């Protein structure tokens, strides 16, 4: 019978195939979960990956941190995703970007171009933001017309959140994500210490191994304030977060949390409901929806989740009452992303086959 050990065997296969040196995985439901780890945090002789190992989860930052902050502030009347970006970011007021509705940043339908359209070379957070304000970035379409995945959506969203609250994204993450869920080992990078941290490697700009430094270039220059990347988290704590959304925003009783609810059920429903039905792919508020066989054919059409460039993913299936987390340090082992994408599909297919009684 298929069980969590089948996931462990698949992780071993991924490590031996050179996709990563270490990984952690979780499969669970509303009541319980099982964790499996494999490999080492870096190269041969480094510490083994454990449940305490923190991974740079890259774009999982978008839904877990930045989206959750925006929705918590929305529920408190402190932020309105129906407003335009310029109402929160004065330097963009009166510009085409300033007229973008904030909600379209959450669904990647703002018209903003992809990450690579924004010229690199900044030396500090301040220079990056000034470059972004002054940039002649043209919108690819009017808002709500076209889905184009772009990190710039969440860089702008994080800027708006900071200005709306007069607080750093790091402080907002602690107040609205880590503390309510009980994610005591999670943090926005860069981290103060490299202990219990899976290594990555920057092959393009810094050309060296990173331990506790943010792999994403914008995230690194922004010192964790970019909104598009920067979260370091353990597999069990991401399981807590997934279980919270799986139970319509109620924090599991086993969590070391300061509040009983993260988000209202109606708010969670909008995370997993298609907000862009006219576009060519479905997307909720901050979360991707199952589409064209992703995460795997066995997952229901109601599944929602996200992936990260570092080889991470989190998917939740409210119909089957199941979630799965995959954390790897893919960029330490290889620059290639395609083999890991195929591995993810296999991983999610195996996870869907595990009987509930096995975990």
SULMOKA-V958429 format. One record per run of one state. SS is the DSSP state (@ for helix, = for strand, . for the rest). FROM is the first residue (numbers start at 1). TO is the last residue. Records with the same first field share a line. If there is no record, write none. Layout:
BEGIN
SS: FROM-TO ; FROM-TO
END
This chain:
BEGIN
.: 1-3 ; 17-21 ; 29-32 ; 41-47 ; 49-53 ; 57-59 ; 76-83 ; 88-89 ; 93-96 ; 100-100 ; 107-114 ; 118-124 ; 135-150 ; 166-168 ; 182-186 ; 189-196 ; 198-199 ; 203-207 ; 211-216 ; 222-230 ; 234-234 ; 247-249 ; 251-260 ; 262-264 ; 272-282 ; 284-287 ; 290-290 ; 292-293 ; 295-303 ; 309-311 ; 318-321 ; 329-329 ; 334-337 ; 354-355 ; 359-359
@: 4-16 ; 60-75 ; 85-87 ; 90-92 ; 97-99 ; 102-106 ; 115-117 ; 125-134 ; 151-165 ; 169-181 ; 217-221 ; 235-246 ; 265-271 ; 330-333 ; 338-353 ; 356-358
=: 22-28 ; 33-40 ; 48-48 ; 54-56 ; 84-84 ; 101-101 ; 187-188 ; 197-197 ; 200-202 ; 208-210 ; 231-233 ; 250-250 ; 261-261 ; 283-283 ; 288-289 ; 291-291 ; 294-294 ; 304-308 ; 312-317 ; 322-328
END
